[in-house]
Amino acid sequence: MESKIRLVNNKWLIPLLLIFIVLLVVLFVNFNKEGQIKMKVKSTLEKIVEKSDLETVTFTYNVIAKQCRDNEVCDKTTNDINNFKYVVSCKGSIVAGIDFKKIMVDVNQKNKKVVIKIPEAAIIDEPNILSIKFLNGNELPASELPNARKLCQETIKEKSSVDEKLIPAAKEQSIIVLEEFYNQWIKAYNSSYSVEVK
């Protein structure tokens, strides 16, 4: 009786083991494909990081910066040029973009989609001053020029911080560039997948 029970169990054990092994292989292959795609996406992302300036936006501002004679009783909204030690016309640029190290990559095997989630855009660096022109204070010493440059940078930073177009434009530009890049890349690597950048 015992031997019959063992024989029946053994009879079903081999097909069950085979089914289990087949399931493991299928799961491993699917996981491996997903892992390969994820790994490939991340490796190409590292290459993009090296050229991340391509995914940024540069805005140029023309501003008037005013250095008060007396900081305690200074009204920068006035147009009376005599109230200021000097007034300078500044042209400068500022760069905004995303931090590529914070990008998250997810592969949706079921829907055959590579989803790339990007962080919010931010101002990347200090303003780059392109030109400074003194509108008054012609007799200022040359040593005052670094202070005027710093004043221009501060004024451009203030203007960019309230500019409602700068950050959205930087994010939109990043999405466009990454979508274009990865759509071309996925066609060559595995055309059954689509790419979504958000």
C-alpha positions as CSV (number, residue, x, y, z in Angstrom):
1,M,0.0,0.0,0.0
2,E,2.8,2.4,0.9
3,S,4.6,1.7,-2.3
4,K,1.5,2.4,-4.4
5,I,1.1,5.7,-2.6
6,R,4.7,6.6,-3.3
7,L,4.3,5.5,-7.0
8,V,1.3,7.8,-7.4
9,N,3.1,10.7,-5.7
10,N,6.2,10.2,-7.9
11,K,4.0,10.0,-11.0
12,W,2.6,13.5,-10.3
13,L,5.9,14.9,-8.8
14,I,7.8,14.8,-12.1
15,P,5.3,16.7,-14.2
16,L,4.8,19.2,-11.3
17,L,8.6,19.7,-11.1
18,L,8.7,20.2,-14.9
19,I,5.9,22.8,-14.7
20,F,7.6,24.6,-11.8
21,I,11.0,24.7,-13.8
22,V,9.2,26.0,-16.9
23,L,7.6,28.8,-14.8
24,L,10.9,29.7,-13.3
25,V,12.5,29.9,-16.7
26,V,9.7,32.1,-18.1
27,L,9.8,34.4,-15.1
28,F,13.6,34.6,-15.2
29,V,13.6,35.4,-19.0
30,N,10.9,38.1,-18.5
31,F,12.7,39.6,-15.5
32,N,16.0,39.4,-17.4
33,K,14.5,41.3,-20.4
34,E,13.1,43.9,-18.2
35,G,16.4,44.2,-16.3
36,Q,18.3,44.4,-19.6
37,I,16.1,47.3,-20.9
38,K,16.3,49.1,-17.5
39,M,20.1,48.6,-17.5
40,K,20.4,49.9,-21.1
41,V,18.2,52.9,-20.3
42,K,20.3,53.8,-17.3
43,S,23.6,53.4,-19.1
44,T,22.5,55.7,-21.9
45,L,21.2,58.1,-19.3
46,E,24.8,58.3,-17.8
47,K,26.0,59.3,-21.3
48,I,23.4,62.1,-21.4
49,V,24.5,63.3,-18.0
50,E,27.9,64.0,-19.5
51,K,26.2,66.3,-22.1
52,S,23.4,67.6,-19.8
53,D,23.8,71.1,-21.1
54,L,21.8,70.0,-24.1
55,E,18.7,69.5,-21.9
56,T,18.7,73.0,-20.3
57,V,17.3,76.4,-21.1
58,T,19.3,79.6,-21.2
59,F,17.3,82.8,-20.6
60,T,18.9,86.2,-21.3
61,Y,17.8,89.2,-19.2
62,N,18.3,93.0,-19.6
63,V,18.0,94.7,-16.3
64,I,18.7,98.0,-14.6
65,A,20.6,97.6,-11.3
66,K,20.7,100.4,-8.8
67,Q,23.3,100.9,-6.0
68,C,21.8,103.1,-3.3
69,R,23.8,105.9,-1.8
70,D,22.3,105.2,1.6
71,N,20.8,101.7,2.1
72,E,18.7,102.7,5.1
73,V,16.7,105.3,3.1
74,C,16.8,103.8,-0.3
75,D,13.8,103.6,-2.7
76,K,14.8,101.5,-5.7
77,T,11.5,102.1,-7.4
78,T,12.3,105.8,-7.9
79,N,13.6,106.9,-11.3
80,D,15.7,109.8,-9.9
81,I,19.2,108.7,-10.9
82,N,20.7,111.2,-8.4
83,N,19.4,109.0,-5.5
84,F,21.9,106.3,-6.4
85,K,25.7,105.9,-6.2
86,Y,25.5,104.4,-9.6
87,V,22.9,102.8,-12.0
88,V,24.0,100.1,-14.4
89,S,22.4,98.6,-17.4
90,C,23.2,94.8,-17.3
91,K,22.8,92.0,-19.8
92,G,23.1,88.5,-18.4
93,S,22.1,85.0,-18.9
94,I,20.9,82.3,-16.5
95,V,20.6,78.5,-17.0
96,A,17.9,76.3,-15.8
97,G,17.5,72.5,-16.1
98,I,17.0,69.2,-14.3
99,D,19.2,67.1,-12.0
100,F,19.8,64.0,-14.1
101,K,20.9,62.0,-11.0
102,K,17.3,62.2,-9.8
103,I,15.7,60.7,-12.9
104,M,13.8,57.5,-12.2
105,V,13.5,54.8,-14.8
106,D,10.7,52.2,-14.7
107,V,10.0,49.5,-17.2
108,N,6.4,48.4,-17.6
109,Q,6.8,44.9,-19.1
110,K,3.0,44.3,-19.4
111,N,2.4,47.5,-21.4
112,K,5.8,47.4,-23.2
113,K,6.6,50.9,-22.0
114,V,9.7,52.6,-20.6
115,V,8.7,55.3,-18.2
116,I,11.2,58.0,-17.4
117,K,10.2,60.3,-14.5
118,I,12.2,63.6,-14.3
119,P,12.5,65.9,-11.3
120,E,11.4,69.5,-11.2
121,A,13.6,71.9,-13.1
122,A,15.7,74.5,-11.2
123,I,18.2,77.3,-11.8
124,I,21.5,75.5,-12.2
125,D,24.2,78.2,-11.9
126,E,24.9,81.8,-11.1
127,P,24.0,84.4,-13.8
128,N,26.6,85.0,-16.4
129,I,27.1,88.7,-16.9
130,L,27.5,89.5,-20.6
131,S,27.8,93.3,-20.4
132,I,27.6,96.2,-18.0
133,K,27.1,99.8,-18.9
134,F,27.2,102.6,-16.2
135,L,24.3,105.1,-16.7
136,N,25.8,107.4,-14.1
137,G,28.8,107.4,-11.8
138,N,31.2,108.0,-14.7
139,E,33.9,109.0,-12.1
140,L,33.7,105.8,-10.2
141,P,37.1,104.0,-9.7
142,A,37.7,100.8,-11.6
143,S,37.7,98.9,-8.3
144,E,33.9,99.4,-8.2
145,L,33.4,97.2,-11.3
146,P,33.4,93.8,-9.4
147,N,30.7,95.3,-7.1
148,A,28.6,96.4,-10.0
149,R,29.0,92.9,-11.6
150,K,27.8,91.4,-8.3
151,L,24.9,93.8,-8.2
152,C,23.9,92.8,-11.8
153,Q,24.0,89.1,-10.8
154,E,21.8,89.7,-7.8
155,T,19.3,91.7,-9.8
156,I,19.1,89.0,-12.5
157,K,18.6,86.3,-9.9
158,E,15.8,88.3,-8.4
159,K,14.1,88.7,-11.8
160,S,14.6,85.1,-12.7
161,S,13.1,83.9,-9.4
162,V,9.8,85.6,-10.2
163,D,9.8,84.6,-13.9
164,E,7.0,82.2,-14.4
165,K,8.2,81.0,-17.8
166,L,11.8,80.0,-16.9
167,I,11.3,76.8,-14.9
168,P,8.4,75.4,-16.9
169,A,10.4,76.0,-20.1
170,A,13.4,74.2,-18.7
171,K,11.3,71.1,-17.8
172,E,9.5,71.1,-21.1
173,Q,12.8,71.3,-23.0
174,S,14.2,68.4,-21.0
175,I,11.1,66.3,-21.8
176,I,11.3,67.0,-25.5
177,V,14.9,66.2,-25.7
178,L,14.7,63.0,-23.7
179,E,11.6,61.8,-25.5
180,E,13.2,62.3,-28.9
181,F,16.4,60.6,-27.8
182,Y,14.8,57.6,-26.2
183,N,12.2,57.1,-29.0
184,Q,15.1,56.8,-31.5
185,W,17.0,54.6,-29.1
186,I,14.1,52.2,-28.3
187,K,13.4,51.7,-32.1
188,A,16.9,50.4,-32.5
189,Y,17.0,48.4,-29.3
190,N,13.5,46.9,-29.0
191,S,10.8,48.5,-31.3
192,S,8.0,46.8,-29.4
193,Y,8.4,49.2,-26.5
194,S,7.3,52.8,-26.3
195,V,8.8,55.6,-24.2
196,E,7.0,58.1,-21.9
197,V,8.8,60.9,-20.2
198,K,7.0,62.8,-17.5
